Amino acid sequence: MHVDLDYFYAQCEENRNPDIRGKPVVVCVYSGRTEESGVVSTANYPARKYGVKAGIPITRAKKLLESVNTTFLPMNRPLYEQVSDRIMEILRSYADSFEKMGIDEGYLDISTKTSGDFKRAETLAVDVKQDILAKEQITCSIGIAPNKLVAKIASDVRKPNGLTIVRPEHVGSFLEQMPVSKIPGVGRKAEDKLTQIHVETILQLLTVNPSILVETFGKSLGTYLVRAARGEDDDPVKERDQPTQLSRIATLKQNTREHPDIQPVLDELTKSVTNKLKEKNMKCKSIAIIAILTDLSTHTKSKTLEAPTSDATVLKQNANELMAQFLESSPSAIIRRAGVRLSDLSMPAGQTDISKFLTA
């Protein structure tokens, strides 16, 4: 079972202010440069009807919705995380094993709870939806299938508040007419490459010689595409109780390469991510800075620390040293966005070593 919380951030805002429910709601990431600079994080379905979607500039969203009474709101991450944590515990209670994939989605292995019966799985899914709605006033869309890949694709078919079940014998017919962009992990670049070899649907992908896909995309992605087209996935649902890295990133108020202009933002980001680290009772052994330049290229510079730490002062100092080194090594770099990433995380002795977990 793949559970995807519908337009999650906007639903949280609707619950906080019921007066805006049913009207267009757009949750934004404001850059702080001007009153309207930034991008859309998510939008509810009344806003999506006007073409508003995640990633478009706020100015564009406002133009699309200029004739409609719309609520534009900044992200309230602490609120969303609190609601998400409670919902994830609800999902975990229904699963043989549970895998959180992000703030608004997760996988449930329900093989034992349903004895492998898809009819019982349908009943369980209805119970999950009703439970989340009753306790958190949040709707979700659910996909049920023989594996994670197909379940994720299925959860996107009937949104919002949908339920799609794909039995083993129907996997092929379910997938074949779908565009290749529906395959998880197939982004714009991969889609463009597939278009160049005349592949637009999963059925067409099935007809491509596997060696051509490997030659075009490399062994890892090429092999994945071959198996995905067949609806094959043997990746188990596995607990990811703790992340293996934490990061924060923000847009600078103006493009710059002057360290004094960047430092206050870097310090605030480091403080924020360190607080998250302490909240999880963890320490990090590696720190990196992220620099997104005016040409939108992304650069990182990292360092392994002498000992694991969660000391904000130590991490701020290292973050600023790394940024200074990056600026010195890249004399033409003009930075638009800056970020901090903590990795190689560990917990105090006696607790579970998280090295077995994949990157969250």
URJO-V86472 format. One record per helix or strand. SS is the DSSP state (2 for helix, 1 for strand). FROM is the first residue (numbers start at 1). LEN is the number of residues. Records with the same first field share a line. If there is no record, write none. Layout:
SS: FROM-LEN + FROM-LEN
This chain:
1: 2-4 + 25-6 + 38-6 + 57-1 + 71-4 + 97-6 + 105-5 + 140-5 + 163-3 + 179-1 + 201-1 + 245-12 + 282-12 + 298-12 + 335-13
2: 8-9 + 18-3 + 45-4 + 58-7 + 77-18 + 118-19 + 148-8 + 168-9 + 180-3 + 188-9 + 202-5 + 210-8 + 219-11 + 259-21 + 312-18 + 354-3
